[in-house]
Each structure stands twice: as structure tokens, then as C-alpha cells.
Amino acid sequence: MEIEMTIKGLMIDPVTNMPIVILKDKEGERVLPIWVGVFEANAIALQIENISTPRPMTHDLIRNILSEIEADVQRIVVCELRENTFYAMIYLDREGETMAIDARPSDAIALALRTKSPIFVEDDVVESAKGLDLTKDTTDSERLQKWLEGLNPDDLGKYKM
């Protein structure tokens, strides 16, 4: 089953110093942290903050191409978690035909933001992520898990690098 989620925040993991996109369901019951690269986080942050760039960024280019070929992003789905890596699909509609395109979650999310498309996560991905091996060090893993569980909306401020 797919759960619709929104971006609750973008922050830096205090243990690994890597950016994390925090997805949250509409009821506020489920949270999914997805670690992303610095460049991908910047692409997401630019859109969250509604900052335009002088030239199209990669995700803007993809949105523009899709528009030109009259294809619409129906939704993106974070569909799998395998060996601590998240996988996503971008579902496009073109002339009534649905196409599923494999993508990294960060790219799919950046595109969804630009096309105002819904973000979904498979229920089993959310469940599997609860047991995610967050770090190699048990102490750091426990500390990070407690930090994630204790997040409140005030902690999810603006993204800064």
C-alpha cells in the first residue's frame, strides 16, 4: 500500500554530517528519513525555498523536457529499501499511457517538487526503515535513532550547508 507523504524538512544528520530529507505522512504518524547527497539536497532546498537560478538546474531541465513532450508526472513512489539504499519510481502520463521510470529518491523528490506532484512511499519501506542500520558504530546508531525519534516540528528548520 502506498502512503502519501510530504517533505517535513531538510536537515543535516548530526552523526554523519550528511543531508537528510524528512518525509512525513499527512496524519503525522509516520516519518521517513532519507539520506541524500549534498548536490541533491541543494536541488531540493532550492525548490523548497522557491529560489530560482539564472539557468535551469538538472531537475528544472527534466521538468521542461517533460512539459515539451506533454508528459505529466503523476506521482513518485519510494518503492524499495535494499541494503540500506532507497529506490524510487517516477510515474509519468503521456497521452493516456503510464510509464514508470527508475530513479534515486532524491531526484524523484526534486522533480516532484518542481512539478507539484504527490510523493508516496510504500508501507513496507516505512516499516523496513525502522530497522535500518544507520551507522556501522552501534553507539552512533543508537544515538541517531533516538535523535530521529525525538524530532519535533520545531527541529525541522531551514536547510543550511
Backbone hydrogen bonds, N-H to C=O, Kabsch-Sander energy under -0.5 kcal/mol:
donor,donor_aa,acceptor,acceptor_aa,energy
3,I,121,V,-2.9
5,M,119,I,-3.3
6,T,24,K,-2.4
8,K,6,T,-0.7
8,K,22,I,-3.2
9,G,22,I,-1.3
10,L,157,G,-0.6
11,M,20,I,-2.4
13,D,18,M,-3.2
17,N,13,D,-2.2
20,I,11,M,-3.1
21,V,34,I,-2.9
22,I,9,G,-3.0
22,I,20,I,-0.5
23,L,21,V,-0.7
23,L,32,L,-2.8
24,K,6,T,-2.4
25,D,30,R,-2.2
26,K,4,E,-0.9
28,G,25,D,-1.2
32,L,23,L,-2.9
34,I,21,V,-2.6
36,V,19,P,-2.2
41,A,37,G,-2.5
42,N,38,V,-2.2
43,A,39,F,-1.9
44,I,40,E,-2.1
45,A,41,A,-3.1
46,L,42,N,-2.7
47,Q,43,A,-1.2
48,I,44,I,-2.5
49,E,45,A,-2.7
50,N,47,Q,-0.9
51,I,46,L,-3.1
52,S,50,N,-0.5
61,L,57,M,-2.7
62,I,58,T,-2.3
63,R,59,H,-2.1
64,N,60,D,-2.6
65,I,61,L,-2.7
66,L,62,I,-2.7
67,S,63,R,-2.2
68,E,64,N,-2.3
69,I,65,I,-2.1
70,E,67,S,-1.2
71,A,66,L,-3.2
72,D,93,D,-2.8
74,Q,72,D,-0.8
74,Q,91,Y,-2.8
75,R,91,Y,-1.1
76,I,118,P,-2.1
77,V,89,M,-2.7
78,V,120,F,-2.8
79,C,77,V,-1.0
79,C,87,Y,-1.4
80,E,87,Y,-1.4
82,R,85,T,-2.8
85,T,82,R,-1.3
87,Y,80,E,-2.6
88,A,103,A,-1.8
89,M,77,V,-2.3
90,I,101,I,-2.8
91,Y,75,R,-2.8
91,Y,89,M,-0.5
92,L,90,I,-0.6
92,L,99,M,-3.0
93,D,72,D,-2.8
94,R,97,E,-2.5
95,E,70,E,-0.5
97,E,94,R,-1.9
99,M,92,L,-2.6
101,I,90,I,-2.7
101,I,99,M,-0.5
103,A,88,A,-2.4
108,A,104,R,-2.6
109,I,105,P,-3.0
110,A,106,S,-2.3
111,L,107,D,-2.3
112,A,108,A,-2.6
113,L,109,I,-2.5
114,R,110,A,-1.5
115,T,111,L,-1.9
116,K,112,A,-0.7
117,S,112,A,-2.3
119,I,5,M,-0.7
120,F,76,I,-2.6
121,V,3,I,-2.1
122,E,78,V,-2.6
123,D,1,M,-3.1
125,V,122,E,-1.0
126,V,122,E,-1.5
127,E,123,D,-2.0
128,S,124,D,-2.5
129,A,125,V,-2.3
130,K,126,V,-0.8
130,K,127,E,-0.8
131,G,128,S,-1.2
132,L,129,A,-1.5
134,L,132,L,-1.3
138,T,136,K,-0.5
141,S,137,D,-2.6
142,E,138,T,-2.5
143,R,139,T,-2.3
144,L,140,D,-2.8
145,Q,141,S,-2.5
146,K,142,E,-2.4
147,W,143,R,-2.1
148,L,144,L,-2.7
149,E,145,Q,-2.4
150,G,146,K,-1.8
151,L,148,L,-1.1
155,D,152,N,-2.0
156,L,152,N,-0.6
156,L,153,P,-1.0
157,G,155,D,-1.5
